Amino acid sequence: MKKALVAALLVLTAIPLLIGVASMPPHGDPDAPMHTHVSARYIEQGEEEAGAANIVTAVILNYRGLDTAGEVTVIFTALAAALAVLIGFPAPPKDNDGVPAAPAPLSPVVSFVVRLLAPFIVLFSVYVILNGHVTPGGGFQGGAILGGLFIALTIVLGEGRTRVLLPRRGAPWMQGAALLAFVAVGILGTALTGYFLGYPAESQHLVTELMMLVIEVGIGLGGAAIFATIFLQMEEE
Amino acid sequence: MLEALWNNVDYVASVVLFCIGLYIIIAKNNLIKKFLGLNIMETAVFSFIVALGVVDGGEPPIMGPDATPPFASPIPQALVLTGIVVAVSTTALALSLIIRIYRQCGTIEADELREME
């Protein structure tokens, strides 16, 4: 009975979606509405107007900069909420009558490879963060790589040796780095152009690029610190 | 109808993925599995939006001396980047909530939790 209901619901969901998909313009059609309105303008003038060769970065940091500021707020709020949920609720003491849950021994291959690759991964993430305006990449991607590396290192080396990277006094600043960078650049933009997050005129590409770089570095550091903090807090017993 | 579906088979794949995620959310009992289902649905939406921006023979929207049109639309890519970050945030929060539920109730099976009430 329950299975029949589930199947019926899935079919009822799929049919309207499929009808909608069938009535859309063919995939990859250059004349589809998607490509003829705002996108066309961004592609035509994005490099001139926004000062980034990578139009995706131009959209994220310039045309829709406020949107990204909101997104950064979302991830920071998620960190705050996760910490509020987890802190103060330690794992219940394990009952010892069962088999003690010994952690599986770590494979030496994994441990060696992670330690071997760590410097290269750091280099790659720095490259991705700093080149966000000319190649695919940017703060979020680089930050995710850094955060992933931190998690891998914590698993391999143990918590004690990676906690140093998140010192108690500096950690809040690093977790808020993305928001702080956005606010700083936004205020700088107000001073330069009169609009919050406004970028200077098209002739001053260097200033625009520097402002974008500050945001990218802030997002990268902040994202990595937020991933690392959430992981450490989840792991804590 | 069938021909139109075949032309848009990339979108159809997203629809299938979406339904798989929905099935997992409804049918599975474990909270983590339910949440993985939600993540699959998110992935379906992201792949759908990114597929919208594709042009036949298009290049990535990165300008430069060697860049030749047509370019893929940059807007879906930017939107999906935003969406992925929000998805990560919800994942982190949901996993924290599941950990807290486990610590407080000792189980993350939905039916056992219902019996506890």
Boltz contact constraints between the chains, C-beta under 6 A:
constraints:
  - contact:
      token1: [A, 6]
      token2: [B, 26]
      max_distance: 6.0
  - contact:
      token1: [A, 6]
      token2: [B, 27]
      max_distance: 6.0
  - contact:
      token1: [A, 10]
      token2: [B, 19]
      max_distance: 6.0
  - contact:
      token1: [A, 10]
      token2: [B, 23]
      max_distance: 6.0
  - contact:
      token1: [A, 14]
      token2: [B, 19]
      max_distance: 6.0
  - contact:
      token1: [A, 17]
      token2: [B, 15]
      max_distance: 6.0
  - contact:
      token1: [A, 18]
      token2: [B, 15]
      max_distance: 6.0
  - contact:
      token1: [A, 21]
      token2: [B, 8]
      max_distance: 6.0
  - contact:
      token1: [A, 21]
      token2: [B, 11]
      max_distance: 6.0
  - contact:
      token1: [A, 21]
      token2: [B, 12]
      max_distance: 6.0
  - contact:
      token1: [A, 22]
      token2: [B, 1]
      max_distance: 6.0
  - contact:
      token1: [A, 22]
      token2: [B, 4]
      max_distance: 6.0
  - contact:
      token1: [A, 22]
      token2: [B, 5]
      max_distance: 6.0
  - contact:
      token1: [A, 24]
      token2: [B, 8]
      max_distance: 6.0
  - contact:
      token1: [A, 26]
      token2: [B, 7]
      max_distance: 6.0
  - contact:
      token1: [A, 27]
      token2: [B, 8]
      max_distance: 6.0
  - contact:
      token1: [A, 27]
      token2: [B, 10]
      max_distance: 6.0
  - contact:
      token1: [A, 28]
      token2: [B, 54]
      max_distance: 6.0
  - contact:
      token1: [A, 28]
      token2: [B, 55]
      max_distance: 6.0
  - contact:
      token1: [A, 28]
      token2: [B, 56]
      max_distance: 6.0
  - contact:
      token1: [A, 30]
      token2: [B, 55]
      max_distance: 6.0
  - contact:
      token1: [A, 30]
      token2: [B, 70]
      max_distance: 6.0
  - contact:
      token1: [A, 34]
      token2: [B, 52]
      max_distance: 6.0
  - contact:
      token1: [A, 34]
      token2: [B, 73]
      max_distance: 6.0
  - contact:
      token1: [A, 35]
      token2: [B, 73]
      max_distance: 6.0
  - contact:
      token1: [A, 39]
      token2: [B, 73]
      max_distance: 6.0
  - contact:
      token1: [A, 39]
      token2: [B, 75]
      max_distance: 6.0
  - contact:
      token1: [A, 42]
      token2: [B, 74]
      max_distance: 6.0
  - contact:
      token1: [A, 43]
      token2: [B, 61]
      max_distance: 6.0
  - contact:
      token1: [A, 43]
      token2: [B, 71]
      max_distance: 6.0
  - contact:
      token1: [A, 47]
      token2: [B, 63]
      max_distance: 6.0
  - contact:
      token1: [A, 53]
      token2: [B, 62]
      max_distance: 6.0
  - contact:
      token1: [A, 53]
      token2: [B, 63]
      max_distance: 6.0
  - contact:
      token1: [A, 53]
      token2: [B, 64]
      max_distance: 6.0
  - contact:
      token1: [A, 54]
      token2: [B, 62]
      max_distance: 6.0
  - contact:
      token1: [A, 55]
      token2: [B, 61]
      max_distance: 6.0
  - contact:
      token1: [A, 55]
      token2: [B, 74]
      max_distance: 6.0
  - contact:
      token1: [A, 56]
      token2: [B, 74]
      max_distance: 6.0
  - contact:
      token1: [A, 56]
      token2: [B, 77]
      max_distance: 6.0
  - contact:
      token1: [A, 56]
      token2: [B, 78]
      max_distance: 6.0
  - contact:
      token1: [A, 59]
      token2: [B, 74]
      max_distance: 6.0
  - contact:
      token1: [A, 59]
      token2: [B, 78]
      max_distance: 6.0
  - contact:
      token1: [A, 60]
      token2: [B, 78]
      max_distance: 6.0
  - contact:
      token1: [A, 71]
      token2: [B, 82]
      max_distance: 6.0
  - contact:
      token1: [A, 71]
      token2: [B, 85]
      max_distance: 6.0
  - contact:
      token1: [A, 74]
      token2: [B, 86]
      max_distance: 6.0
  - contact:
      token1: [A, 74]
      token2: [B, 89]
      max_distance: 6.0
  - contact:
      token1: [A, 75]
      token2: [B, 85]
      max_distance: 6.0
  - contact:
      token1: [A, 75]
      token2: [B, 89]
      max_distance: 6.0
  - contact:
      token1: [A, 78]
      token2: [B, 89]
      max_distance: 6.0
  - contact:
      token1: [A, 78]
      token2: [B, 92]
      max_distance: 6.0
  - contact:
      token1: [A, 78]
      token2: [B, 93]
      max_distance: 6.0
  - contact:
      token1: [A, 81]
      token2: [B, 93]
      max_distance: 6.0
  - contact:
      token1: [A, 82]
      token2: [B, 92]
      max_distance: 6.0
  - contact:
      token1: [A, 82]
      token2: [B, 93]
      max_distance: 6.0
  - contact:
      token1: [A, 82]
      token2: [B, 96]
      max_distance: 6.0
  - contact:
      token1: [A, 85]
      token2: [B, 96]
      max_distance: 6.0
  - contact:
      token1: [A, 85]
      token2: [B, 97]
      max_distance: 6.0
  - contact:
      token1: [A, 85]
      token2: [B, 100]
      max_distance: 6.0
  - contact:
      token1: [A, 86]
      token2: [B, 96]
      max_distance: 6.0
  - contact:
      token1: [A, 89]
      token2: [B, 100]
      max_distance: 6.0
  - contact:
      token1: [A, 89]
      token2: [B, 103]
      max_distance: 6.0
  - contact:
      token1: [A, 91]
      token2: [B, 103]
      max_distance: 6.0
  - contact:
      token1: [A, 140]
      token2: [B, 85]
      max_distance: 6.0
  - contact:
      token1: [A, 230]
      token2: [B, 92]
      max_distance: 6.0
  - contact:
      token1: [A, 234]
      token2: [B, 99]
      max_distance: 6.0
